[in-house]
């Protein structure tokens, strides 16, 4: 019998937290005010399934293009192309590096 190949398959290590990081994220990470044009890192929080981007974009740096409801649209370079990724605020972190705009 062939195994399942769902959107979270092959993520045993990628989408797991260490013993000290388990549970919900801190409230300061959720109430951060993102602006359009700001650089962010896509870091999927495995404790929150809703609004998580596809596993391929975990760890990528992108630029916020627009706000869409409770989520943000992030422009990410992937394989020489620019792709729009929709992710909720729980899966985004502010980027500390200053990259040139990728447009």
QUIPEDA-V373350 format. One record per residue. N is the residue number from 0. SS is DSSP state (H for helix, E for strand, C for the rest). PHI is phi in whole degrees, -180 to 180 (999 if undefined). D_FIRST is the distance of its C-alpha to the first C-alpha in Angstrom with 1 decimal. Layout:
# QUIPEDA-V373350
n	ss	phi	d_first
N	SS	PHI	D_FIRST
N	SS	PHI	D_FIRST
This chain:
# QUIPEDA-V373350
n	ss	phi	d_first
0	C	999	0.0
1	C	-75	3.8
2	C	-76	6.5
3	C	-73	9.4
4	C	-127	12.4
5	C	-76	15.3
6	C	-68	18.9
7	C	-108	19.1
8	C	-73	16.1
9	C	76	17.5
10	C	-118	20.7
11	C	-59	20.9
12	C	-90	24.2
13	C	-64	25.3
14	C	-109	25.3
15	C	-133	26.6
16	C	-104	30.3
17	C	-75	32.4
18	H	-60	34.0
19	H	-84	37.2
20	H	-101	35.7
21	C	-67	33.6
22	C	100	34.5
23	C	-77	35.9
24	C	-72	37.7
25	C	-66	41.6
26	H	-66	43.4
27	H	-65	45.3
28	H	-74	42.1
29	H	-86	41.6
30	C	-93	45.2
31	C	-62	45.7
32	C	-96	47.3
33	C	-86	45.7
34	C	-108	47.8
35	C	-70	46.9
36	C	96	47.1
37	C	-81	46.1
38	E	-84	43.7
39	E	-135	40.7
40	E	-106	37.8
41	E	-86	34.4
42	C	-127	33.2
43	C	-69	30.3
44	C	-93	31.0
45	C	-69	27.8
46	C	-79	29.8
47	C	-123	30.3
48	C	-84	27.3
49	C	-71	29.6
50	C	75	30.9
51	C	-82	28.9
52	C	-74	28.6
53	C	-65	25.5
54	H	-61	24.7
55	H	-63	26.0
56	H	-91	29.5
57	C	-65	29.7
58	C	92	32.9
59	C	-82	34.3
60	E	-104	38.0
61	E	-145	39.0
62	E	-120	41.9
63	E	-72	42.1
64	E	-103	43.0
65	E	-157	43.1
66	E	-104	42.5
67	E	-132	40.3
68	C	69	40.7
69	C	-88	39.6
70	E	-107	37.7
71	E	-123	38.9
72	E	-100	38.0
73	E	-114	37.9
74	E	-91	38.4
75	E	-125	36.3
76	E	-86	36.5
77	E	-140	33.1
78	C	66	33.0
79	C	86	36.5
80	E	-118	36.1
81	E	-96	37.2
82	E	-124	34.6
83	E	-97	35.2
84	E	-117	33.1
85	E	-99	33.7
86	E	-143	33.6
87	E	-80	35.3
88	H	-64	38.1
89	H	-67	36.1
90	H	-104	34.0
91	E	-120	37.2
92	E	-134	39.7
93	E	-65	43.1
94	C	-82	43.1
95	C	-89	45.9
96	C	-86	46.2
97	C	-106	48.1
98	C	-92	46.3
99	C	-67	48.0
100	C	-63	46.9
101	C	-104	44.1
102	C	-102	45.3
